[in-house]
Amino acid sequence: MTIPVVAIVGLSNSGKTTVAVALIRILTERGYSIAAVKHSPHGHQIDRPDTDSARLFAAGASRVMLSSPGQVTSIQRTNSDTPLEEIVASLEPGYHLVIAEGFKNSTLPKVMVLSDVPISPPPQNVIAVVGTGKVCADIPHYALDQIDALADQLQGQLLAPKTPSLP
């Protein structure tokens, strides 16, 4: 079974992270296991320079994994920008939903975060809009203080009904 995915898309500083964080908080409180994927088209760094792991990566390691109590971090070298679908396919099973931030060119369902500045060209497969911008009347529209209602929509549209746990 493939993990359902929703991408939170919008212009820079539109509130994508705010929406993603709120959705993750709400859905995990409802008992769902959520994976998050953040697209950083301008590159990113998760390791401080001059640490042992940064030095290992700089030396040419294809992959460096850091392990400590409570978390594991992996840094992997790639030749290109990895498509969201490929990232999701690489996740281990057990997640109910992947919330991706960015990836507006993917074919997966999207929540578009809008201000008064429209996204051009508009992304495809938008299933909901958050913010003040105007869009098609057929798409559900939420204010930033209505993320619970957006979570309800995603739960009904993308998540399988939860089965009660056995005693």
Protein Blocks (a to p, Z undefined) as FASTA:
>chain_A
ZZddddddddehilpmmmmmmmmmmmmmnopacddddddfkopafbdehiaklmmmmnop
abdcdddehiacdddddfbdcdfklmmmmpcchiabdcdeejklbmbdcdddddfbdcdd
ddehiabdcdjbdcdfkbccddfklmmmmmmmmmmmmpccdddddZZ
